[in-house]
Amino acid sequence: MSHTVGELARLAGVTVRTLHHYDRIGLLTPSGRTAAGYRVYELADVDRLQQVLVYRGLGFGLEEIAALLDDPDADAGEHLRRQHRLLLEQRDRTDAMVAAVEKEMEALEMGNPMTPQEKLAVFGDWLPEEYADEAEQRWGDTEAWAQSQARTSRYGKADWLAIKAETDDLERRFAAALADGAPADGERAMDLAEEHRQHITRRFYDCPPEIHAGLGRMYVEDERFTAHYEQIAPGLAAYVSTACQANAARQG
C-alpha cells in the first residue's frame, strides 16, 4: 500500500514538514515519486518511520537514529529488542514516579511534609535549600523572590516530582536539538527556550524575557549551572544560554 506524504503524516501523527525534513537529511527517503514529483511512501518506508518515532520517543537524536537504522549488522529484530528493553526501563522509571506521586498525595491528605530522604528521592544529590541562602542574598528584595517563596512553600512532593519531570523533559529536548545540529539561535532552540521561560513563570515567578536572558548568561557564568548542563551533553550550557538570549531578543 502506497501513501502520499499527507496520508503518511496523518497516519503517523506527525507533520508534513517533519517528513520533508527527514527526507532532506536522508533519514526517511520515500521509495518513489509520482510523475508530478510528489513523494510516495511504501510499506518499508512506513516501517522505517515507525522505528524513527520510537527512537525519538526514547530521546535519541536524529543522527543517532540514522546511525542505528543504517547499521548493516542490525536487523529489524535487534531494533525491536533494543526498543523493548529501553521502553521497559522507561516504564519502570515512570512507574516509580507514579508510585511516589501517589504516596505524596496520601501524605498531603494527612498533612505530612516532605522528609529530607524524600527530597533526595526527587532531586538526587541536589537540594533546593543548598542555594536558598545565596539566592536570598542575591534576589531577596525582588518581587520574583517573593513570588517564588510564596509558591514553593505550598509545594509537596507531587509538585516537585512534576516540576522535575517537566525540567528533565525540556533538558532532554534541548540535548536532542543540540545533537541534531539545530542552531542555538534558530527557531527550534528558541521555542524550547520559550517553553523554559513559561515553565519558570508557571512554577516559580513571573519571568519576562530580559530576566530569562540573564538566567541564560548565568548558565555559562556560574560553574555549577554549567556543570549541570555539561553532564547532560557537552556544549549544552552554551547552547541553552544562547537559545535563552536569542529568544529574549525575539520576544523583545
C-alpha positions in Angstrom: 0.0 0.0 0.0 1.4 3.4 -1.0 0.9 6.7 0.8 1.3 10.3 -0.1 3.2 12.5 2.3 0.0 13.9 3.7 -1.5 10.4 4.2 1.6 9.2 6.0 1.7 12.3 8.1 -1.9 11.7 9.3 -1.3 8.0 9.8 1.8 8.6 11.9 0.6 11.7 13.8 3.5 13.9 12.5 3.5 17.0 10.3 4.2 17.0 6.6 7.1 19.4 7.4 8.7 16.8 9.6 8.6 14.2 6.8 10.0 16.7 4.4 12.8 17.4 6.9 13.5 13.6 7.3 13.7 13.3 3.6 16.2 16.3 3.3 18.6 14.8 5.8 18.3 11.3 4.4 16.6 9.8 7.5 13.5 8.7 5.6 13.6 8.9 1.9 10.4 7.9 0.1 10.6 4.9 -2.2 9.3 6.7 -5.2 7.7 9.8 -6.7 4.8 10.3 -8.9 5.1 11.7 -12.5 4.4 15.1 -11.0 7.2 14.7 -8.5 5.2 14.0 -5.3 6.6 11.7 -2.7 5.3 8.2 -2.5 5.9 6.1 0.6 5.7 2.3 0.5 5.4 -0.3 3.4 9.2 -0.4 4.0 9.1 3.4 4.5 6.2 3.2 6.9 8.2 0.6 8.9 11.3 2.8 9.0 9.2 5.8 10.1 7.8 3.7 13.0 11.3 2.9 14.1 12.3 6.5 13.9 9.4 7.6 16.0 10.0 5.0 18.7 13.7 6.0 19.0 12.6 9.7 19.0 10.2 9.0 21.9 13.1 7.4 23.7 15.1 10.6 23.4 17.6 9.7 20.6 18.8 12.5 18.3 18.2 12.2 14.6 21.9 11.5 13.8 21.9 8.7 16.4 18.7 7.2 14.9 20.1 7.3 11.4 23.3 5.5 12.6 21.2 2.8 14.3 18.9 2.2 11.4 21.6 2.2 8.8 23.8 -0.2 10.8 24.4 -3.1 8.4 24.8 -5.5 11.3 21.5 -4.7 13.0 18.3 -6.3 11.7 14.7 -5.5 12.5 14.6 -8.0 15.3 17.6 -6.3 17.0 16.0 -2.9 16.8 12.8 -4.3 18.3 14.7 -6.0 21.2 16.6 -2.8 21.9 13.5 -0.7 21.8 11.6 -3.2 24.0 14.4 -3.0 26.6 14.5 0.8 26.6 10.8 1.1 26.8 10.7 -1.3 29.8 13.3 0.8 31.5 11.3 4.0 30.8 8.2 2.3 32.1 9.9 1.3 35.3 11.1 4.9 35.9 7.5 6.2 35.2 6.0 3.6 37.5 8.4 4.6 40.3 7.4 8.3 39.8 3.7 7.4 39.7 4.1 5.5 43.0 6.0 8.4 44.6 3.3 10.9 43.5 0.5 8.6 44.8 2.4 8.3 48.1 2.7 12.1 48.3 -1.0 12.5 47.5 -1.7 10.4 50.5 0.8 12.3 52.6 -0.8 15.6 51.6 -4.2 14.4 52.6 -2.7 13.6 56.1 -0.8 16.9 56.2 2.7 15.3 56.2 5.5 17.4 54.7 8.4 16.0 52.6 11.3 14.5 54.6 14.9 15.0 53.6 15.0 11.4 52.4 12.0 12.0 50.1 13.7 15.2 48.8 16.7 13.2 47.9 14.5 10.7 46.1 13.2 13.6 43.9 16.3 15.7 43.4 19.2 13.2 43.8 22.3 14.9 45.3 20.9 18.5 44.6 18.6 20.1 47.1 16.9 23.5 46.6 17.8 24.7 50.1 21.5 24.3 49.4 21.3 27.5 47.4 18.5 29.2 49.4 20.8 31.5 51.4 22.8 32.6 48.4 19.6 33.1 46.4 18.1 35.2 49.1 21.2 37.4 49.3 21.1 38.0 45.6 17.4 38.4 45.0 15.7 38.6 48.4 14.5 42.1 47.8 12.9 41.4 44.5 9.2 40.6 43.6 10.4 37.4 41.8 11.9 36.1 45.1 8.7 36.8 47.0 6.6 35.1 44.3 8.9 32.1 44.3 8.9 31.7 48.0 5.1 32.0 48.2 4.6 29.4 45.6 7.2 26.9 46.6 6.2 27.0 50.2 2.9 25.3 49.2 4.6 22.6 47.1 4.6 19.0 48.2 6.5 16.0 46.8 4.0 15.6 44.0 4.6 19.1 42.9 8.3 18.8 42.9 8.2 15.5 41.1 6.1 17.1 38.4 8.5 20.1 38.2 11.4 17.7 37.9 9.7 15.7 35.2 9.0 18.9 33.2 12.6 20.1 33.6 14.1 16.7 32.6 11.9 16.7 29.5 12.9 20.2 28.5 16.6 19.4 29.0 16.3 16.1 27.1 14.7 18.0 24.1 17.4 20.7 24.3 20.1 18.0 24.2 18.3 16.4 21.2 18.2 19.7 19.4 21.9 20.2 20.0 22.6 16.6 18.8 20.6 17.2 15.7 22.6 20.3 14.8 19.7 22.7 15.2 21.2 26.3 15.6 21.1 27.6 19.2 19.6 30.8 17.8 17.2 29.0 15.5 13.5 28.5 15.8 13.6 25.1 17.3 16.0 26.1 20.1 14.3 29.4 20.7 10.9 27.6 21.0 12.4 25.4 23.7 13.8 28.4 25.5 10.3 30.0 25.4 8.9 26.8 27.0 11.6 27.1 29.6 10.7 30.7 30.3 7.0 29.8 30.6 7.8 26.9 32.9 9.6 29.3 35.3 6.7 31.7 35.1 4.1 29.0 35.8 6.0 27.2 38.5 8.1 29.9 40.3 7.8 33.6 39.4 6.9 35.9 36.5 9.9 35.7 34.2 10.0 38.3 31.4 12.4 37.9 28.5 15.0 40.2 29.9 15.2 38.2 33.2 15.3 34.9 31.2 18.2 36.3 29.1 20.0 37.0 32.4 19.4 33.4 33.5 20.8 32.2 30.2 24.0 34.1 30.8 24.3 32.6 34.3 24.3 29.1 32.8 27.7 29.8 31.4 29.0 32.2 34.1 28.2 30.0 37.1 30.2 26.8 37.0 27.6 24.9 39.0 24.9 25.5 36.3 27.5 24.9 33.6 28.5 21.6 35.1 24.8 20.5 35.4 24.2 21.1 31.7 27.5 19.7 30.6 26.8 16.5 32.4 23.7 16.1 30.2 25.6 16.8 27.0 28.9 18.5 26.2 28.2 22.0 24.9 24.7 22.1 26.3 25.3 25.0 28.7 26.4 27.4 26.0 23.6 26.1 23.7 20.9 26.8 26.3 22.4 30.1 27.2 22.4 31.3 23.6 18.9 30.0 23.0 17.6 31.9 26.0 19.2 35.1 24.9 18.1 34.7 21.3 14.5 34.0 22.4 14.6 37.1 24.6 15.7 39.2 21.6 12.9 37.6 19.5 10.4 38.4 22.2 11.6 42.0 22.5 
